Amino acid sequence: MHKYNFKYWAVILLFITALASCKEDENPEPQPTTVVLTTQAATLDGNAITPVPDYKLTLNFDKDGNPNGYSSSGSATIKPSIGTSGTFSISGNMVTFTSGGESRSVTVAQGTIGSGTTTADLQWELTKIDDGVTSEEEGTYVYQMAK
């Protein structure tokens, strides 16, 4: 009988020791992140654009949180980014999208752009002279974006 009690306690002690030695890594390695934002509302010169433009912006960040490219999709013809993919940089509240040698700077009017972004209002100006748009399309755009 004594023999079985000893084995029982030995197994329990071994199990407790094994559990105690299993601890989570205190400093897990950072991972690259992707933020996908879709248009929730949009305005042109303060007037609502209806229907809301179909636009999705995917921002990629490396493991250190630095910009690592973007892609966009949707049927919107006017959008804050250039092309369907490219690079982007962030300086203060300004995001510059670059694709195929062209670039567009967009102001983050509300929120932030980073690896933890959940909402951001992107504002930019289109002019007929600079951007080759029609007179109905020129003006100040604001896209309210959210995850």
Solvent accessible surface area in square Angstrom, and as a share of the most:
residue,aa,sasa,rsa
1,M,186,0.83
2,H,159,0.71
3,K,139,0.59
4,Y,153,0.58
5,N,75,0.38
6,F,151,0.63
7,K,109,0.46
8,Y,128,0.49
9,W,152,0.53
10,A,45,0.35
11,V,99,0.57
12,I,52,0.26
13,L,121,0.60
14,L,128,0.64
15,F,123,0.51
16,I,100,0.51
17,T,80,0.47
18,A,51,0.40
19,L,105,0.52
20,A,80,0.62
21,S,86,0.55
22,C,101,0.60
23,K,159,0.67
24,E,152,0.68
25,D,107,0.55
26,E,137,0.62
27,N,128,0.66
28,P,98,0.61
29,E,107,0.48
30,P,74,0.47
31,Q,120,0.53
32,P,88,0.55
33,T,56,0.33
34,T,77,0.45
35,V,1,0.01
36,V,59,0.34
37,L,0,0.00
38,T,45,0.26
39,T,16,0.09
40,Q,99,0.44
41,A,34,0.27
42,A,3,0.03
43,T,36,0.21
44,L,38,0.19
45,D,88,0.46
46,G,66,0.63
47,N,104,0.53
48,A,79,0.61
49,I,43,0.22
50,T,113,0.66
51,P,121,0.76
52,V,63,0.36
53,P,20,0.13
54,D,83,0.43
55,Y,6,0.02
56,K,84,0.36
57,L,0,0.00
58,T,28,0.16
59,L,1,0.00
60,N,48,0.25
61,F,2,0.01
62,D,44,0.23
63,K,102,0.43
64,D,106,0.55
65,G,33,0.32
66,N,77,0.39
67,P,47,0.30
68,N,93,0.48
69,G,13,0.13
70,Y,7,0.02
71,S,43,0.28
72,S,11,0.07
73,S,62,0.40
74,G,48,0.46
75,S,87,0.56
76,A,16,0.13
77,T,122,0.71
78,I,29,0.15
79,K,40,0.17
80,P,0,0.00
81,S,2,0.01
82,I,25,0.13
83,G,37,0.36
84,T,92,0.53
85,S,60,0.39
86,G,24,0.23
87,T,86,0.50
88,F,13,0.05
89,S,64,0.41
90,I,62,0.31
91,S,86,0.55
92,G,75,0.72
93,N,87,0.45
94,M,72,0.32
95,V,1,0.00
96,T,36,0.21
97,F,2,0.01
98,T,52,0.30
99,S,25,0.16
100,G,86,0.83
101,G,81,0.78
102,E,110,0.49
103,S,70,0.45
104,R,47,0.17
105,S,62,0.40
106,V,0,0.00
107,T,40,0.23
108,V,11,0.06
109,A,51,0.40
110,Q,121,0.54
111,G,45,0.43
112,T,97,0.56
113,I,19,0.09
114,G,21,0.20
115,S,49,0.31
116,G,66,0.64
117,T,5,0.03
118,T,81,0.47
119,T,76,0.44
120,A,1,0.01
121,D,28,0.15
122,L,0,0.00
123,Q,64,0.29
124,W,10,0.03
125,E,100,0.45
126,L,3,0.02
127,T,44,0.25
128,K,109,0.46
129,I,167,0.85
130,D,113,0.59
131,D,59,0.31
132,G,69,0.67
133,V,20,0.12
134,T,70,0.41
135,S,63,0.41
136,E,135,0.60
137,E,55,0.25
138,E,63,0.28
139,G,10,0.10
140,T,39,0.23
141,Y,8,0.03
142,V,31,0.18
143,Y,2,0.01
144,Q,79,0.35
145,M,3,0.01
146,A,19,0.15
147,K,141,0.60
